[in-house]
């Protein structure tokens, strides 16, 4: 699941969603907002999955005209 949740990686609401849903976060140490004002300083977009997926790469993309930078994530199934 990926999207603009308007929640930073350290917000209590996002962490409660991760805990109660058994989910993990794939993009934490990045910045996506505000893209239209120079240097972004907070991540408001999130890539979440079940624990069966691992992160191959995860990053924010270039400024494309939105107020937020896009997220680019390559995930892979993790073998048990």
C-alpha positions in Angstrom: 0.0 0.0 0.0 1.5 3.4 -0.9 0.1 6.8 -0.7 -0.1 10.3 0.7 -1.3 9.6 4.3 -0.2 13.1 5.4 1.6 11.3 8.3 5.3 11.5 9.1 7.1 8.2 9.7 7.2 8.9 13.4 3.6 10.0 14.0 1.6 7.9 16.5 -1.3 7.3 14.0 1.0 5.8 11.4 2.8 3.7 14.0 -0.5 2.5 15.4 -1.6 1.5 11.9 1.7 -0.5 11.4 1.3 -2.2 14.8 -2.4 -3.1 14.5 -2.2 -4.0 10.8 1.0 -6.1 11.1 2.6 -3.8 8.5 6.1 -2.5 7.9 7.4 0.8 6.4 9.7 0.8 3.4 10.6 4.5 3.2 11.6 6.3 6.4 14.7 8.5 6.0 13.6 10.6 3.1 11.8 13.9 2.4 8.9 14.5 0.1 7.2 17.7 1.2 7.1 20.6 0.3 8.6 20.0 -3.1 7.4 23.3 -4.5 9.3 25.4 -2.0 12.9 24.4 -2.5 14.2 21.7 -0.2 11.6 19.2 1.2 12.0 18.7 5.0 9.4 16.0 6.0 8.1 12.7 4.6 4.3 12.6 4.3 4.0 9.8 1.9 4.4 6.2 2.9 5.0 2.8 1.3 3.7 0.0 3.6 3.5 -3.8 3.2 3.1 -7.0 5.1 6.3 -8.5 6.5 6.6 -10.8 3.5 8.1 -8.1 1.4 11.6 -6.7 1.6 12.9 -3.4 0.3 15.1 -3.6 -2.8 15.3 0.2 -3.2 13.2 3.1 -1.9 13.6 6.8 -2.5 11.9 10.0 -3.4 12.0 11.1 -7.0 12.6 14.5 -8.7 10.3 17.4 -8.5 7.5 17.0 -11.1 5.2 19.9 -10.4 3.3 18.6 -7.4 3.7 20.0 -3.9 5.2 16.5 -3.0 8.0 14.5 -4.6 7.0 11.1 -5.9 8.1 7.9 -4.1 9.8 5.1 -6.0 10.0 1.8 -4.3 11.1 -1.6 -5.6 9.9 -4.4 -3.3 10.6 -8.2 -3.4 8.9 -11.2 -1.9 11.1 -12.5 0.9 11.4 -16.3 1.0 10.5 -17.9 4.3 
